[in-house]
Amino acid sequence: MRKAPFFSRFMAFALDLFIVFMVSTFTLAAIVTGYMIGCGGSFFYSIIDGIGILSTIFFISHATIFIFYFTYLSAGDGSTIGKDIFSIKVKRLDGMDINLSVSFIRCMSYLVSASIFFLGFFMALIFKGRSLHDFIANTLVIEDTL
């Protein structure tokens, strides 16, 4: 098992975040459109009146999309769309595939890794290719050499 280079990890994560952002943007557009149809009022005043509701719904839907994407896609074969493109995958330390619970723990650990200026992510530069969320979930990102 050869550890994935930091650049590949970074680019794969950036691509995954872009995908999540695009899905969330389409979700926001659908939410706003549905809200406008439901209100039947003028566009500007309806948006201003419902900004708190729309923000809450968008935050919940974005968090759900993020958790689903990084948990469900990583479970099993250990790769998301970004990781597939950059030929890397997540494995447990013993070399086995990660399951849904490990994938969920790793996904939730992204919050800890990002909490202080994303230092948890940059730990991969110092600690043999393992970020803080890898230490928490006992995982390792490796090159996918099929």
KAJO-V102002 format. One record per residue. RES is the residue in three letters. NEAR is the number of other ideal C-beta (glycine too) atoms within 8 Angstrom. D_CENTER is the distance of its C-alpha to the mean C-alpha in whole Angstrom. Layout:
res=(RES;RES)
near=(NEAR;NEAR)
d_center=(D_CENTER;D_CENTER)
This chain:
res=(MET;ARG;LYS;ALA;PRO;PHE;PHE;SER;ARG;PHE;MET;ALA;PHE;ALA;LEU;ASP;LEU;PHE;ILE;VAL;PHE;MET;VAL;SER;THR;PHE;THR;LEU;ALA;ALA;ILE;VAL;THR;GLY;TYR;MET;ILE;GLY;CYS;GLY;GLY;SER;PHE;PHE;TYR;SER;ILE;ILE;ASP;GLY;ILE;GLY;ILE;LEU;SER;THR;ILE;PHE;PHE;ILE;SER;HIS;ALA;THR;ILE;PHE;ILE;PHE;TYR;PHE;THR;TYR;LEU;SER;ALA;GLY;ASP;GLY;SER;THR;ILE;GLY;LYS;ASP;ILE;PHE;SER;ILE;LYS;VAL;LYS;ARG;LEU;ASP;GLY;MET;ASP;ILE;ASN;LEU;SER;VAL;SER;PHE;ILE;ARG;CYS;MET;SER;TYR;LEU;VAL;SER;ALA;SER;ILE;PHE;PHE;LEU;GLY;PHE;PHE;MET;ALA;LEU;ILE;PHE;LYS;GLY;ARG;SER;LEU;HIS;ASP;PHE;ILE;ALA;ASN;THR;LEU;VAL;ILE;GLU;ASP;THR;LEU)
near=(6;6;10;12;7;9;6;12;15;9;10;14;10;9;12;14;8;8;11;12;8;8;10;13;8;8;12;10;8;8;12;10;8;8;13;10;7;6;9;4;6;5;7;6;8;12;12;7;7;10;8;6;8;12;8;8;9;12;8;8;12;11;8;8;12;11;11;8;13;14;12;9;9;15;11;7;5;11;11;11;9;13;17;9;8;12;9;13;10;13;14;11;7;4;6;6;8;15;8;8;6;13;15;10;10;17;12;8;13;10;7;10;14;8;6;5;3;8;9;14;13;9;13;13;5;5;8;4;11;10;13;12;14;13;10;10;11;8;13;12;15;12;9;10;5;2)
d_center=(24;23;20;18;19;17;17;16;13;12;13;11;8;9;10;6;6;9;9;7;9;12;12;12;15;17;16;17;20;21;21;23;26;26;27;29;31;31;33;35;36;36;32;32;34;32;28;30;31;28;25;24;24;22;20;19;18;16;14;14;13;10;9;10;8;5;6;8;6;5;8;10;10;10;13;16;16;13;12;9;11;10;12;14;15;16;17;15;14;14;17;19;21;24;23;22;19;16;16;14;15;14;11;11;12;10;7;9;11;8;10;13;12;12;15;17;17;14;17;15;13;16;18;17;20;23;22;22;19;17;15;15;12;14;17;16;15;18;16;17;15;18;19;20;23;25)
